Amino acid sequence: MILESAKSYQTIFDVINKAEPELAKELDPTGTFKTTCFQNFVIYLLVSPYDKEKVDLMHILDSMYARNLEENDLLARFVHKLLTFELMPLNEGEIELQMSAFEPFKAETENNKAHLRDLIRQLI
């Protein structure tokens, strides 16, 4: 279910990103929706259960969306850590504070605590 959400956000981002400039401006006048879709794509991918499809999508994300990842250093670091299987220091309070800026982790989001718990499990 969560992986399907990630793929849905990926599709929306791709449509806006590959649209003609006039259409893209009509679909997303401020440019914030495209950014939010990309962030949600990455976040839902990060919190989804670990399986082969997730790993494949993460490799696609790392290679085909590298420029977009560069624009968000925090998400890029989490993606690279999960892809390289590095041990990393884990400060749950700091991660919660950093991630609270993103839509899936905001207090008013329905499953924000579950998403945060899933992200921390993936990092462990």
C-alpha positions in Angstrom: 0.0 0.0 0.0 2.7 2.5 0.9 4.8 1.5 -2.1 1.8 2.1 -4.3 1.5 5.6 -2.8 5.2 6.2 -3.7 4.6 5.1 -7.3 1.5 7.3 -7.6 3.5 10.3 -6.5 6.2 9.3 -8.9 3.7 9.3 -11.7 2.3 12.7 -10.8 5.8 14.2 -10.6 6.8 12.7 -13.9 3.7 14.0 -15.7 4.3 17.6 -14.4 8.1 17.3 -15.0 7.8 16.1 -18.6 4.9 18.3 -19.6 5.3 21.2 -22.0 6.2 24.4 -20.1 2.8 26.0 -20.6 0.9 22.9 -19.5 3.3 22.4 -16.5 2.6 26.0 -15.5 -1.2 25.4 -15.8 -0.9 22.1 -13.7 1.3 23.7 -11.1 1.3 27.5 -11.2 3.6 27.9 -8.1 5.8 24.9 -8.6 5.3 23.8 -5.1 3.0 20.8 -6.0 5.7 19.3 -8.2 8.2 19.6 -5.3 5.8 18.1 -2.8 5.0 15.2 -5.2 8.7 14.4 -5.5 9.3 14.6 -1.7 6.3 12.4 -1.1 7.5 9.9 -3.7 10.9 9.7 -1.9 9.4 9.6 1.6 6.8 6.9 0.9 9.5 4.9 -0.9 11.7 5.2 2.2 9.0 4.1 4.7 7.7 1.2 2.5 8.5 -2.3 3.6 11.8 -3.6 2.3 11.5 -5.8 -0.7 13.1 -6.2 -4.2 10.7 -3.8 -5.9 11.6 -1.1 -3.3 15.3 -1.6 -3.9 14.8 -1.5 -7.6 12.8 1.8 -7.3 15.5 3.2 -5.0 18.2 2.5 -7.6 16.0 4.2 -10.3 15.5 7.1 -8.0 19.3 7.4 -7.4 20.1 7.3 -11.1 17.2 8.9 -12.9 16.2 11.5 -10.3 19.7 12.5 -9.1 19.3 16.2 -9.9 16.0 16.3 -8.0 17.6 14.5 -5.1 20.4 17.0 -5.0 17.8 19.7 -4.3 16.9 18.0 -1.0 20.0 17.0 0.8 18.2 15.4 3.7 16.2 13.0 1.6 19.2 12.3 -0.6 21.3 11.3 2.5 18.6 8.8 3.7 18.3 7.3 0.2 22.1 6.9 -0.1 22.3 5.4 3.4 19.7 2.8 2.6 21.3 1.9 -0.7 24.8 1.5 0.7 23.8 -0.3 3.8 26.0 1.9 5.9 25.8 2.1 9.7 24.7 5.6 10.7 24.2 7.3 14.0 20.5 7.4 14.8 19.0 10.2 16.8 15.2 9.6 16.7 14.5 13.1 18.1 16.6 14.8 15.4 15.1 12.7 12.6 11.6 13.5 13.9 12.4 17.2 13.9 14.0 17.1 10.4 11.2 15.1 8.9 8.3 17.1 10.4 8.7 19.6 7.6 7.5 17.0 5.1 3.8 16.3 4.4 3.6 12.6 5.5 5.2 13.5 8.9 3.2 16.6 9.7 1.1 16.5 12.9 -2.2 16.9 10.9 -1.4 13.9 8.7 -3.4 10.8 9.6 -0.5 8.3 9.9 2.4 10.6 10.7 3.6 8.6 13.7 3.4 5.3 11.9 5.3 6.7 9.0 8.0 8.0 11.3 8.2 4.7 13.1 8.5 2.9 9.7 11.2 5.2 8.5 13.3 4.7 11.7 12.8 0.9 11.3 14.1 1.1 7.8 17.1 3.1 8.9 17.9 0.5 11.6 
